Amino acid sequence: MTPGARVQACIELLAQIAAEAQDASAVIDAYFRTRRYAGAGDRRAVTHRVYENLRHRARLDWWIQRTGVALDSTPRTRVLTQMAVYERVSPDELARLFSGTRHCPPTLNNREQELAESLYGRPPMHVDMPDWVRLEYPSWMGPSLRAIFDQRLEMELQALSQTAPVDLRVNTLKATREQVQTALTSDGIEVEPTPLSPLGLRLQSRARLGGTHAFKRGLFEVQDEGSQLIALLCGVRPGMTVVDYCAGAGGKTLAMAAALSPVAGTAAEPGAPRGRLIACDVSRYRMDRMAPRLKRAGADMVRRQVVSARDDSWVKANHKMADRVLADVPCTGTGAWRRNLDAKWRFRPDDLEHLVETQRLIMVQAASLVAPKGRLIYATCSLLREENEEQIDWFMAEVPGFRLLPLADVWAETVGGRPPGEGDFLRLSPASTGTDGFFCAILEKSD
């Protein structure tokens, strides 16, 4: 690809990401699958520029407005601004790249040329930038984020804009952590144990995992350490009946399935019950997509169940049937911004209000499945109190028969040692724990 063609690819990808509201990595993968002529260097350069554009979107938009040039913020003007401000590309060079020739962006119009000239040499940061621009978050989330982080806001938001590590969860149905580490090392992939999860390994550098023998044999799953901890806190043991109520892609389902069986290399007691696990979701498509992952992992005890958003007949028929119910509810995903850089700009205040209502509906339905002395585990990958502590306060006031279990006790019982942080809830974040941002509360049902 020529330098101009790379610029045009960035503009096209940013437009697709915005239009399709999909994860950027999935859009980029699909884009290059149909463009085999693009080499590895082309893909790296284009991907880097796209992610940097998403990472600095608020600042790019601020600079576009600051110039006073009558131009809207679009994928094209953001790329132009990115190249002028962050990459220090001169106006003359930009005009050559935006040449209108084959595979290159159309030529710059007069206003775009004026924008390039106004921005060239400007610093990425400016003292007049408000906090939400400087730290790259939606302005309407400011009060909620400050309520959580206060003086740590800048540190936490900076960490949320960094590249996330790649964590693996060892599939204990088939191997131990040491065995998986040895297998990956033999394939030239260096990993080290994660600091909090006893089942995790962290890649030391980016690597292709799909072709490894360990992946093909189902010895591990890619899963953030924080997500692994949520599954561990469910306290699943052999013989239990477990429901993953919002199973989605099935990451935590697979982790809990492994916990239902003896650890690899150990023998089960004769006649010991293995337990059962039901993965639920409102999307049949997600349930179907989970099937190959379950097969590769050897998680044959998992049953998949499509449920309705409300008044589901299966939920009513299985009242008080489960020892553990995980409700990892849909949320704003603020804790996973470093993995999905464009997601932060998709949500509006009305969306948060809708999510809060959806979360409450899910909590009530999931709670109805919990047996006496069983546990409801509420989790989000959000940092906002509205989706976390305030939801637990609401639940405790509205749904009788549950008590909040101290996190330290559950952590000692399920993970071992002392949890990070203080209080009865688990709160994880990239800055504090090196994981994605997660919240978890464990509620036990009385007799």
N, C-alpha and C positions, 0 to 999 in steps of 0.2 A: 504493500500500500504506500502511496505517496504521502508526504506530510499533510497535504490538503485533504486527501481521502481519509486520513485518520481523524482530522477535525470534523469532517462531515459525518463519519461514523459516530463520533461522540454526540453530535447534535441529534442524530436519528435515535440513538439509544436513550438519551435523556427524554426525548419526546415520547418514546414507547413506554418508558418506566412511568412517566406521569400519566399517560393515557390508560395504561392497563392496570395500574395500582398493584403491580406485582413486585416481589422481591427483585432488587436490581441484579443479583447474581443469576437468577433464572432467566431474566430478559437478555442479559449479556450472553449466556450460554446458548440460548436459542438463536440469537443473532449470528453468532460465529459458526454455528452448525450449518447454516445455509451460505456461508461465505468461506469456503475452503481455501480460497486463494490467499486469505489473510494468514500470515505466518505467526509464529509464537511471539516474536518481537512486536508485531502489530497489535496483537491481542493484549499484551502486557501494557503497551503504551496507551491504547485506547481505554482499557479498563481502569488504569491508574487515573487518567484524566477525568473519566466519568465519576469515579468515587470521590475525587478531590472536589469536583463540582458540587456533588450532593453534600459533601461534608461542609462546604462553605456557602451554602445557598443563601442564608440570611445576609451575610456580608456582601455577596455579589449583588443581591437585590438592593441593598442599601447604597452601594456605590453607583448602580445604574440610576437610582433616584437622585442621588447627591449631585450628579453632573448637571441635572436640569435639562438634559436632552430628552425630547418627547418620545421616549421608547418604553414599551412594556418589558417586563421581565419574562423572557421566553427561553427555551433551550438554546436558541441561537445567540441571543444577547448575553446570556449567562456564560456561554463558552467564550464569546468575544471578551467579556469582562475578565473572566478567569485568566485568559492568556495575556491580557494587557497588565493586570495587577499582580497575579501570582507567578506567572511565567516570564514576565518582563519582555514580552514580544512587542516589537516596535510597530507603530501604525503602518509603515511601509511594508514590513514583513507580513502583517495581518492581511493587507490588501493583496499580497502575492498568494497567500494561502486561500483566501476567499476569492478565487479566480474565476469561478463559474465554469471552469473546464471540466473534463470528464472525471466523475467521482468526487469533485471538489465542491465546497459550498458556493452558492451563488455570490456574485460580486457584492461588495458592501455598498449600500446606498449612502446618500449624503449624511443622514443622521447617524448611521452606524460608523461612518468614517469619523464624524465628530465625536462620537462616544469613545472610539479607540484613541483619538488624540487627547481627549480630556482625561483618560484614565492611565495612560502610559506613565510609568514612574511613580504612581500613587502607592502608598504602603497598604498591605492587606488590612492592617488595623488602624483605627483612628480614634482619637480621644472623644469625639462626638458620638460614637456608636453607643446606643443603649445596651444594657446587659444582655437582653435577649438576642440582639444581633451579634454582639461580641462572643457570646457563649453558644450561639446557634440553637435556640429553642423557640417554640411558638410563644409569642408574647402573652397570650391568655393563660398559659400554664405557669407563668412567673410566680403568682401568689402560692400556688400549690407546691411548687418545687422549693420555694424559700421556706415554706412551713415545715418541710421535711429536713432540709439541709442547712438552712440558716448560713452560718459562716463557712460551711463546707461546699457551698453551691458551686463556686468556680472550680474547685478540685473535682467534684463529682461530674460536672458537665464536661469538663475537658477529658476526663476518662471515658465518658460516653461517646466521644468523637474519635477515639483511637481505634486502631484495628484490633479486633478480638482474636484471641488465640484459638487454636483448634484443640478441643478436648475430646477424648475418647472414653467411653464406658466399657469396661471389660464385661463380656457376657459370661457370667459365672455358670451358666448351663453347660459351657463347653471348655472353659479355661480359667486359669488364675491370672492375676495381674502380672506376675513374674513371667508366666509363659507367653502372654501376649507381648510384653516388652521384648522378650528374647526373639520372638517371631518377627516383630517389626524391625528390630536391629539387624537381623539377618537379611532383610530386604533393603537395608541402607537407610532406614527411617529412625531417627533418634527421638526418643520420648523420655519423659521423666514423670514420676508419680505426682498427681495433683495434691496440693497441700491439705485440702479439707475432705474430699471424697476418697474413701478407701478403695473405690473401684475405678478411679480415674487415672488416665495418662494424658499428658500434654505434649503436643508436638513442639519440638525445638525450632523447627522451620517448616515452611509450607512444603507439602509433599502430596503426590497423587496416591490416594489410598485404595481406590477401587480395584486396582490390578494386583494388590498384595494377596498372598495366600491366606493371611489372617482374616482379611475382609471377606474373601470368597467362602471361607469356612465358617463365617458368622461368629468369629471370636470377639468382635467388638462392634460398637455402634458409635457414630459421631454424636456426642451429646455434651453440651456445656456442663461444667462442674456444678453450677448452681442448680440446673435441672436434675442432675444426679442426686443432689442432696434432698430435693423435694421428694423424690421417689423413696429415698432411704428413710425419710422422716415418717413415711406412711406406716412403717413398722410391719411390713408384710412378712408372714411366716408360713411355712408349709402347712397345709390343711385349712387355711383361711378361705373365705369367700370374699373376693375383692372386686370392686367396680371402679373403673377409670371412666368417670362420667363425661368428660370432655376430652376424649382421647386424641383427637386431631390426627397428627402423623404417626403417633404411637410410640414416641420416645420413652415416655414414662411407663406406658403399658409394658414395653419390653423389659424395662428395668424391674418392674414389679413381678413380671412373669418369672424372671430368673430367681427372685427372692422366694417364690413359691416352691422351688425345688432345692434339693441339697446342692451345696457348692461342688463345682467340678472336682473330681478326684476323690470325693468322699462317698460313702455308701449310705443309702437311706435305710432306715429300719424296715424290716419286712412288714408289708401291709400298711405302712405309713401313708396316710392320705396326702395327695399332692396338692390339693386345693383347686379352686377354679377362679378364673379371672374373666370378667365381662368388660369389654371395651365398648363404650357408647359414644355416639356422636350424632348430630343432626344431619350430617352429610354422608350419604351413601358413597359418594365418590371418595371421600377420605377413608372410609371403612374399607373400600375395595383396594385402595392404594396401599393399605397397611399389610395386606396379605403376603406379598413377597418378602417383606421384612420379617414377618412372623416365621415364615417357612425357613428363611436363611438362619435365623437365630435359634431354631428348634423349639420355639414357644408354642407347642401344639395344644397347650391347655387353654389358650385364649379363645373366647367366643366373642364374635362381633355382633353388636346390636345397634341398629339405627333407631333413634328415639325422636319424638316430636319436641318442638320448642316448649310446648305446654300441654298439660292434661294427657300425658302419654299413657297408653294402656299397659305397656310393659312395666313402667314405673309403678303404676297402681297395683299391678298383679304381684309385684315383688317387694311389697312393703316390709321393712325391717328384716331384710334378708342378708345384709352384708356386714362383715366384720370391719372392713375398711372401705371408705368411699372417698376417692380423690376428686375434688372439683377444681380443676385447673382452668379457671373460667376465661372467656374471651375478655380482652382488656386493651388498653391503649398501647401496650407494648413499649412503654417508656424505658423499661429496664433493658431492652434489647436494641436500643437505637444504634449501637456500634455495629450491629449485624445488618440492620435495615435502615440505612441512613435517610432514605426519603420518607419513611413511614411517619415521622414526626409531623410532617407538613400536611398529612392527609386528614388529620382529626380536627374537629371544631368543638366548641363548648357544647353544642347540642348533641354531638356524638358521645361525649363523656356522659351526659345525662342519660342517654339511651343505654349505654353500656352498664351504668350503675343499676338501672332497672332490670336489665337482662341478667346481670350477676346475681341479683336478689332472687329472681325467679329460679335460676339454676340452683342456688344454695338451698332453697326450700324443697325443690324436687329431689336433689341429691340427699338431703337430710332424711327424707322419708324412707330411703333405702337402708339407713343405718340400723343395725340390730342393737338391742340393749347391750351396753358395755362396749359397743363398737365405736369407731372413730370416723369423723368427717374431717378431711384435710382440705382446707381452703387455700388456694394458691393463685398468684398472678405473676406475670412478668412485668408488673407496673411498679412505679415508684410513688404514685400519687396516693395520698391518704384517703381520697374519696373512694378509691377502689380497694383499699386495704383495711386499715384500722377502723375507718368509719363504717365499712360493711360488716365487720365483726361486731361492732357496737350495735348496729341495727339488728343483726341476726340474734344476738343474745337477748335483745329487748322483745323481739317478735316471735321467736321460735322457742318454746319451753322445752326443758328436758336435756339441755346440753350444758357442759361446763368447759371452760378453757383450760387446757393443760399447760403447765409451765414448760416453756421451750427447753430449758436446761435439763429437765427430767427426761423429756422425749429424746433429746439429742444424745444424752448419755446412754439411753436404752437402745437407740437405733444406729447412731453413727459412732459414738464413743468419744469420751473426753468432754471438753467444754465447748459450747457454741461460740461463734463470733458475735460480738455485740452483747447488749443487755436487754432485759425485758422478756415478755411472754411470747413475742412474735419473732420470727426469723426475718431479717432484712439483709439482703445481699446487694452489692453494687460493684461495678468495676473498680472504683477507687478504694473501697473498704476491704473487699475480699478477692478482687481479681476475677470475679465471675460476672455473668450477666446480672442485671438487677432482678431480684425475686423477692416476693413476700410470701410467708406461709404462716398459717395458724392451725393448731390441732385442737379439735373439739371432741369431747367424749360424751356419748349418750348415756343417760342414767338408766336404771332398770325399767 
